[in-house]
Amino acid sequence: MRKKYYNMVENMKGKIRVFCRIRPLNRAEATQGGAIVVEKMDEYSVNLETPRGQREFQFDKVFNAETTQEEIFQDTNRLIQSAIDGYNVCIFAYGQTGSGKTFTMVGDKEQKNPGIMPRAFNAIFDIIQENSTKFDFKVSVYMLELYNDRLQDLFASLAGEAQSHGQSRRVEIKRNRKGVVFAQGAETKEASSAQELYALFQQACANRHISATKMNVESSRSHLIVGIMVESRNLTNGSVSCGKLSLVDLAGSERAAKTGAKNHQLKEANSINKALSALGDVISALSSELPHVPYRNSKLTQIMQDSLGGNAKTLMIVNISPSECNIDETLTSLIYATRVKSITNNAQRNLESKEIAQLKEVIMKLRSGQTVEDEEI
C-alpha cells in the first residue's frame, strides 16, 4: 500500500512514469542454459542478481514474461485520452538490442499480438466516435526515423521523393511558443479512421532500416518517431484544443562484440549508441537538476525535448532480458530508467478560446488570398 500511494503522489507531482517489462528467455538464451537473474518481486519492484549481490529497483509498474500486450496497453490507455484532451503525451521504449522494444511498441509481424502503437490508433478513433456529438476532430500524423544521425521523413520516401530529387526533403526540428516540438518540412497526412492510420503506419515502416545481428533477427537500425496531432473543436463553445501523441521506438544500445556488427552495421551501431549516450546525458542533467541540459547534442534529444523535462505527460517502458548473459546491459538499462523516473515535467493543456481560434481562421484565409467578411473579424 505504501508503494502504491507513493506512486500516486509521484504521478500527481508530474514525474515521468516508468514501466519495466521483463521479456521471456529467447531461443539462444535457453540453448545456452544461462541462469535467470531477473525477478519481479511485486507490482512495483524488480530484483537483479549481480556478481556483487542483489539489487532492487522500483518503478511505477513491473511486468513479467507472462504479461500480455493487452495488459501492457491497459496501463497506458488513459494517456491516449490525455492527448485527445489537448495534452502533449509521449510513450517511448528503451533497452538493449533484442530486449523486446519493437514488440512492445509495434507488435509481431502478423499482428496477432499488436503493440502499443496499433492499439493507440484504435483507441484514438474509439474515443473520437464516443465524443462525435460534442466535438469536431481532425487527426494528422508524421512519421520519421533517425538513421545515421539523419532525420528522414518516411512519408517522403513513400512518394519516391528521395529517388527523384537525389536526396530526401530536409526535416528540421522546431519548437512553437508553447515549447511543443514539431518537424518542419516533414509531410503530414490526415487520417479519418484507425484503419487508414494503420495503413499509413505500415507503409512508412516498410521504409525503416532493419537488419539481422547475432542478438536479433530483425534489429531496428534507426529510432522511429510517430507524431499524431489531434485537434478538437468544442461544438458548444467553439474552443479548440490541440494534443500531440509521440510514440517512439528507440533502436537498442549494443556492443559490436556481442552483435557481430561490421562495416555499415558498425556505423549504424555507433550512431545509435551516440544518440542514446546523448539521451543519457540529458536524463542525467535533468535528474540532477543541472542548470544546463545538453539537448542540442543530438537530433534525438532535440526531438524528445518536450517529452523529457518539457510539458508532456511521459511514459517510458524499459525492456530487459532475464538472462545472465545480458546482465551488464540489464543493469545499465535499470539504472538509466531509475534516473528517468526522477525527472519532473509540467504537463499543460494546449487550449485556445473560440475568439483566438476564429482569428487564426481569418489569418489563414487572408494568407491564401481569400476575402474576409466584416462579421468574421
Secondary structure, 3 states (H helix, E strand, C coil): CHHHHHHHHHHHCCECEEEEEECCCCHHHHHHCCCECEEECCCCEEEEEECCEEEEEECCEEECCCCCHHHHHHCCHHHHHHHHCCEEEEEEEECECCCCHHHHHCECCCCCCECHHHHHHHHHHHHHHHCCCCEEEEEEEEEEEEECCEEEEHHHHHCCHHHHHCCCCCCEEEECCCCCEEEECCCCEEECCHHHHHHHHHHHHCCCCEECCCCCCCEECCEEEEEEEEEEEECCCCCEEEEEEEEEECCCECCHHHHCCCCHHHHHHHHHHHHHHHHHHHHHHHHCCCCCCCHHHCHHHHHCCCCCCCCEEEEEEEEECCEHHHHHHHHHHHHHHHHHHCCECCCCECEECHHHHHHHHHHHHHHCCCCCCHHHC
